[in-house]
Amino acid sequence: MPKTFPMKHLILTSLIAILLGFLAFQVDKVDLANPVARLRTEIIVKAPIADVWDAVVDLPSWREWNRFEVMKGFDVPKVEEMTKAQTGSIELAPLGNGMNLTFPLVLDEVSHIRHYIQWTGGARVALYAIHSWQLTALNEHETRVVDEELLWRLAAYLGISGKDNTLHKGMLEGLKNYVEANVAATKVKDAEQFETEISTENEVSAESAAEL
């Protein structure tokens, strides 16, 4: 005979299923005006804003300095403003250890005028996040980068996403080290080129004097 379950058991199971479904629905909701959690991190990069911004919008270069997030499948205009959002994906390593998770991603905005970039992504019930970077020139040789992430869904409620802000700090430190190293290398190269030009000019002057 087929196995039967007591009516009380069926009712209890149904109520639990309904409750879990309701909780999942509530957790999955995204009220853009009221994020569940907000993370803000900033860093000062000792480099002109143009150099910092060039690194930020050169998405393929992220693999060289960002061990937490890498965007794929986007085509960011080099000079013109991005007129509409683009869809692609993101490889996410929350601990920066190469254990990558891949999620769909929307690149919402890239503004060369405002030095602002924003991307959105997540997974049903688990997480929804809006992540942005705002660059501001402090002077000719220093740039502030403000990282802000707005969070919803389960990870935000549980405080899992960005619990100690390691990911955001790590991204900004990677950007800072990468840009400052490139700026320093450029200065060395320019100095060497200048010395070469001076040496060449001196040699030409010496030859001209000898001819006289």
C-alpha positions, 0 to 999 in steps of 0.5 A: 500500500502507498505510504500515507502521511498524517493530515497534521504533517501535511498541513505543517509541511505546507505552512513551512513551505509557504513561510519559506516562500514568503521569506524568500520573496521578502528577502529577494525584494530590492527597494532602491531607495532603502539599501539594507547595507551600505559600505563606503571606503576611500583611498588617496592615490598619489597620481594625477586624476587622469592616470587613475581614471585611465586605469579604472576604465581600462577594464582588461587591466583589472587582472593586473591589479585587482585580485577581487573583481574582474569585469568581462564582456564590456566595451568602454568608450575611450573618450566619449560618454557611455550612452547606455548600460552594457551587460556582461559578467564579473569574476568575483573572488570575495577572499582574493584567493582565486576562488572565482564566482561568475555572475551576470553584471550590468555596467550602468554608467561610465562618465569621463566627465565626472570620473564616475563608474557604476556597476550592478549585479547579484544573484536571486535571493542571495545578493543584489549590489550597486557598486560605484567609484567616484574619483576627485582630484585633490590637486595636480598630483593626488586623487581621492577614490571613493568606493561605495556599495549598496547591498540587498538580499540575504547576504546583506541581512546576514552581514556576510557581504563585505563584513570586514570590508576586505574586498573593497580595501583590497581593490583600492589598495591594488589600484593605488599600488598599480597607478603609483608604480606606473607613474613612478616608472614614467617619471624614471623613463622621462628623466632618462629620456631628458638626460639622453636629449641633453647629452645629445645636445652637448655632443652636437654643441661640442662638435659644432665648436670643434668645427669652428 
